[in-house]
């Protein structure tokens, strides 16, 4: 019985993580993709025009740093702290890291 409970718990956690990543992808597509690109390369017209760095430039940044940048903005990037909830920002950051 204990093994079944563990399996169920793992399945619930996996489903929750998958749902959060999907929500992060939706937020990324709506708010970030126009500059950072679908693949995170920032190679589209808006990304090039604004000098947007690719997401790979943030590989060494901590989650807290990426959340702060998203909330407060940086350079030409607008602040999303008043536009997105904290969970939406975290989910978008998690998705960004998956690119």
DOVOLO-292626 format. One record per residue (C-alpha): z, x, y; residue number from 0; residue in one letter; chain. Coordinates in pm, whole numbers, plus 50000, padded with zeros to 5 digits. Each point is the difference from the previous one (the first is absolute). Example, Ala and Ser with C-alpha at 12.3 -4.5 7.8 and 13.67 -1.06 7.14 Angstrom:
// DOVOLO-292626
[[50780; 51230; 49550]; 0; "A"; "A"]
[[49934; 50137; 50344]; 1; "S"; "A"]
END
This chain:
// DOVOLO-292626
[[50000; 50000; 50000]; 0; "X"; "A"]
[[50077; 50285; 50238]; 1; "X"; "A"]
[[49655; 50149; 49945]; 2; "X"; "A"]
[[49835; 49667; 50084]; 3; "X"; "A"]
[[50201; 49980; 50323]; 4; "X"; "A"]
[[49890; 50351; 50094]; 5; "X"; "A"]
[[49636; 49920; 49932]; 6; "X"; "A"]
[[50021; 49682; 50208]; 7; "X"; "A"]
[[50167; 50187; 50286]; 8; "X"; "A"]
[[49733; 50272; 49994]; 9; "X"; "A"]
[[49725; 49736; 49999]; 10; "X"; "A"]
[[50157; 49822; 50298]; 11; "X"; "A"]
[[50032; 50326; 50194]; 12; "X"; "A"]
[[49641; 50097; 49921]; 13; "X"; "A"]
[[49871; 49660; 50110]; 14; "X"; "A"]
[[50204; 50022; 50320]; 15; "X"; "A"]
[[49864; 50347; 50079]; 16; "X"; "A"]
[[49644; 49886; 49933]; 17; "X"; "A"]
[[50043; 49699; 50229]; 18; "X"; "A"]
[[50146; 50218; 50277]; 19; "X"; "A"]
[[49709; 50245; 49972]; 20; "X"; "A"]
[[49753; 49710; 50020]; 21; "X"; "A"]
[[50176; 49869; 50312]; 22; "X"; "A"]
[[49992; 50350; 50146]; 23; "X"; "A"]
[[49627; 50018; 49931]; 24; "X"; "A"]
[[49949; 49671; 50187]; 25; "X"; "A"]
[[50198; 50127; 50300]; 26; "X"; "A"]
[[49815; 50334; 49993]; 27; "X"; "A"]
[[49665; 49819; 49994]; 28; "X"; "A"]
[[50099; 49777; 50290]; 29; "X"; "A"]
[[50167; 50257; 50226]; 30; "X"; "A"]
[[49913; 50355; 49893]; 31; "X"; "A"]
[[49663; 50005; 49827]; 32; "X"; "A"]
[[49797; 49962; 50319]; 33; "X"; "A"]
[[50104; 50351; 50109]; 34; "X"; "A"]
[[50126; 50173; 49684]; 35; "X"; "A"]
[[49719; 49864; 49780]; 36; "X"; "A"]
[[50002; 49817; 49667]; 37; "X"; "A"]
[[50047; 50327; 49813]; 38; "X"; "A"]
[[50230; 50157; 50259]; 39; "X"; "A"]
[[49743; 50260; 50106]; 40; "X"; "A"]
[[49973; 49868; 50360]; 41; "X"; "A"]
[[49627; 50068; 49983]; 42; "X"; "A"]
[[49882; 49668; 50147]; 43; "X"; "A"]
[[49883; 49947; 50358]; 44; "X"; "A"]
[[50343; 49898; 50136]; 45; "X"; "A"]
[[50177; 50283; 49821]; 46; "X"; "A"]
[[49754; 50258; 50128]; 47; "X"; "A"]
[[50002; 49862; 50355]; 48; "X"; "A"]
[[50379; 50010; 50019]; 49; "X"; "A"]
[[50046; 50329; 49817]; 50; "X"; "A"]
[[50207; 49823; 49734]; 51; "X"; "A"]
[[50140; 50236; 49738]; 52; "X"; "A"]
[[49936; 49919; 49634]; 53; "X"; "A"]
[[50297; 49877; 49802]; 54; "X"; "A"]
[[49999; 50330; 49811]; 55; "X"; "A"]
[[50132; 50157; 50322]; 56; "X"; "A"]
[[50323; 49808; 49939]; 57; "X"; "A"]
[[50051; 50117; 49641]; 58; "X"; "A"]
[[50307; 50207; 50089]; 59; "X"; "A"]
[[50151; 49742; 50236]; 60; "X"; "A"]
[[50307; 49819; 49875]; 61; "X"; "A"]
[[50004; 49626; 49950]; 62; "X"; "A"]
[[50242; 49972; 50293]; 63; "X"; "A"]
[[49759; 50194; 50224]; 64; "X"; "A"]
[[49705; 49780; 49904]; 65; "X"; "A"]
[[50204; 49685; 50058]; 66; "X"; "A"]
[[50108; 50131; 50342]; 67; "X"; "A"]
[[49640; 50085; 50095]; 68; "X"; "A"]
[[49884; 49655; 49891]; 69; "X"; "A"]
[[50281; 49825; 50188]; 70; "X"; "A"]
[[49983; 50205; 50319]; 71; "X"; "A"]
[[49639; 50115; 50009]; 72; "X"; "A"]
[[49879; 50354; 50053]; 73; "X"; "A"]
[[49723; 50131; 50221]; 74; "X"; "A"]
[[49729; 49734; 50011]; 75; "X"; "A"]
[[50155; 49803; 49715]; 76; "X"; "A"]
[[50175; 49687; 50128]; 77; "X"; "A"]
[[50355; 49906; 49905]; 78; "X"; "A"]
[[50025; 49734; 49733]; 79; "X"; "A"]
[[50378; 49954; 50018]; 80; "X"; "A"]
[[49967; 49668; 50180]; 81; "X"; "A"]
[[49696; 49888; 49803]; 82; "X"; "A"]
[[50105; 50069; 49641]; 83; "X"; "A"]
[[50329; 49948; 49820]; 84; "X"; "A"]
[[50191; 50295; 49857]; 85; "X"; "A"]
[[49896; 49904; 49642]; 86; "X"; "A"]
[[49634; 49975; 50107]; 87; "X"; "A"]
[[50017; 50346; 50156]; 88; "X"; "A"]
[[50162; 50150; 49690]; 89; "X"; "A"]
[[49741; 49836; 49774]; 90; "X"; "A"]
[[49715; 50129; 50219]; 91; "X"; "A"]
[[50149; 50351; 49991]; 92; "X"; "A"]
[[50033; 49980; 49621]; 93; "X"; "A"]
[[49637; 49892; 49976]; 94; "X"; "A"]
[[49891; 50278; 50236]; 95; "X"; "A"]
[[50169; 50251; 49769]; 96; "X"; "A"]
[[49801; 49858; 49706]; 97; "X"; "A"]
[[49666; 50090; 50163]; 98; "X"; "A"]
END
